[in-house]
Amino acid sequence: MVRGFSAIVATVLIVSLTVIIGAVLAAFVIPFVKDNLTGSTSCVPVNDFYSFEQSLGYNCYTSSNYKLSLAQRADSKEGEQIIGFNIVLQGSDGSGMLLQGQTTSATLLSLNGSVYPGLPGSGNVKTYRYDSSSRYTRAQVYAVLSSGKTCEQQRGAITLRQC
């Protein structure tokens, strides 16, 4: 009779241990997956929110500065979660520069060289100036969300030409 009772106790203990391990793993895995799935879709509504406007004749460089015309998509609903943009300038030698277009930006200036002019606004275009003697040949723009996440640009990079 003792042998039968030991087998039942051992089976109950193994099943209980399995359930406890499953519950502990689920407590960690489910929130991790849920948070990552939510974060991965946050950029979908703002794909191509910013783009370089080619028709104004800018997106070029001189010996001392860059002129970049940035257009903002016209829909404002998705724009509520955007706090700015990042522009990445890339050199042919692999060098790069990150320019931040947010309310506290000090790297971008208005076209005439005064203070940072702010974001373009719904359906508008603003031209920015960046002073540098370094030579960059390509530029990409990325939207920055209020969560701090920087979204990927879907259209790819533009080639900068000499003004």
C-alpha positions in Angstrom: 0.0 0.0 0.0 2.9 2.4 0.7 4.3 1.8 -2.9 1.0 2.9 -4.5 0.8 6.0 -2.4 4.4 7.0 -3.2 3.6 6.8 -6.9 0.6 9.0 -6.6 2.5 11.6 -4.5 5.3 11.6 -7.1 2.9 12.1 -10.0 1.1 14.9 -8.2 4.5 16.6 -7.4 5.7 16.3 -11.0 2.4 17.7 -12.5 2.5 20.5 -9.9 6.1 21.4 -10.7 5.3 21.4 -14.4 2.3 23.7 -13.9 4.4 26.1 -11.7 7.2 26.3 -14.2 4.7 26.9 -17.1 3.1 29.7 -15.1 6.4 31.4 -14.3 7.5 31.2 -17.9 4.2 32.6 -19.1 4.4 35.5 -16.6 7.6 36.6 -18.3 7.1 35.6 -22.0 3.5 36.9 -22.5 4.3 40.6 -21.5 7.6 40.5 -23.4 5.9 39.4 -26.6 2.9 41.7 -26.1 5.2 44.8 -25.6 7.3 43.9 -28.7 4.3 43.4 -30.9 2.8 46.7 -29.9 6.1 48.6 -30.5 6.7 46.9 -33.8 3.5 48.3 -35.3 3.8 51.9 -34.0 5.6 53.1 -37.1 3.2 51.6 -39.7 0.8 54.6 -39.7 3.6 57.1 -40.2 5.5 55.4 -43.0 6.9 58.1 -45.3 5.5 60.9 -43.1 8.5 63.0 -44.1 10.2 63.0 -47.5 12.6 65.2 -49.3 11.0 67.7 -51.7 13.0 67.7 -55.0 11.0 70.3 -56.9 12.3 73.3 -55.0 15.9 72.9 -56.3 17.5 72.3 -52.9 18.7 69.0 -51.3 22.2 70.1 -52.3 25.5 71.3 -50.8 27.9 74.1 -51.2 31.5 74.3 -49.8 30.2 75.3 -46.4 26.6 74.1 -46.0 23.7 71.8 -46.9 20.2 72.8 -48.0 17.6 70.2 -47.4 13.9 70.6 -48.3 11.6 68.4 -46.2 7.9 67.8 -46.9 5.4 66.5 -44.3 2.5 64.3 -45.3 -0.9 66.1 -45.2 -2.8 63.9 -42.8 -2.7 65.2 -39.2 -4.2 62.2 -37.3 -1.1 60.1 -37.4 1.1 63.2 -36.9 -0.1 63.6 -33.3 2.4 61.0 -32.2 5.4 62.5 -34.1 7.6 64.9 -32.2 10.2 65.4 -34.9 12.6 63.8 -37.4 16.2 62.7 -37.8 18.2 63.3 -40.9 21.2 61.1 -41.5 23.8 62.4 -43.9 26.1 59.8 -45.4 29.5 60.3 -47.0 30.9 58.2 -49.8 33.7 57.1 -47.4 31.2 55.6 -45.0 31.2 58.6 -42.7 27.9 59.9 -41.3 26.1 62.7 -39.4 22.9 62.6 -37.5 20.8 65.8 -37.6 17.9 66.1 -35.2 14.8 68.1 -36.2 13.0 68.5 -32.9 12.0 71.5 -30.8 15.4 71.6 -29.1 17.5 71.1 -32.2 20.6 73.3 -32.5 22.1 71.6 -35.6 19.5 72.6 -38.2 18.9 76.3 -39.1 16.4 78.0 -41.3 17.5 78.6 -44.9 18.7 82.2 -44.1 20.8 80.9 -41.2 18.6 82.0 -38.3 17.3 79.7 -35.5 15.7 76.3 -36.1 12.4 76.9 -37.9 10.4 74.0 -36.4 8.6 71.1 -38.2 7.2 71.6 -41.7 3.5 71.2 -40.6 0.7 69.2 -42.3 1.1 69.2 -46.1 3.9 71.8 -46.0 7.6 72.0 -47.0 10.4 73.6 -45.0 14.0 74.0 -46.2 16.7 73.6 -43.6 20.3 74.5 -43.6 23.2 72.6 -42.0 26.6 74.2 -41.8 29.5 71.8 -42.3 32.7 71.6 -44.4 32.4 67.8 -44.4 31.3 66.2 -47.6 28.2 64.0 -47.6 26.6 62.5 -50.7 23.3 61.0 -49.5 20.6 61.8 -47.0 17.7 59.9 -45.3 14.9 61.1 -43.1 13.3 59.2 -40.2 10.2 60.2 -38.2 10.6 60.3 -34.4 7.6 59.3 -32.2 6.6 60.7 -28.8 7.6 57.3 -27.3 11.2 58.1 -28.4 11.2 55.5 -31.2 12.8 56.4 -34.5 10.9 54.9 -37.4 12.6 53.6 -40.6 12.3 55.5 -43.9 10.5 53.5 -46.5 11.5 55.4 -49.7 15.3 55.1 -49.2 18.0 57.7 -49.5 18.3 60.7 -51.8 21.5 61.7 -53.5 22.7 65.2 -52.7 24.1 67.3 -55.6 26.2 70.4 -55.6 24.2 73.7 -55.5 
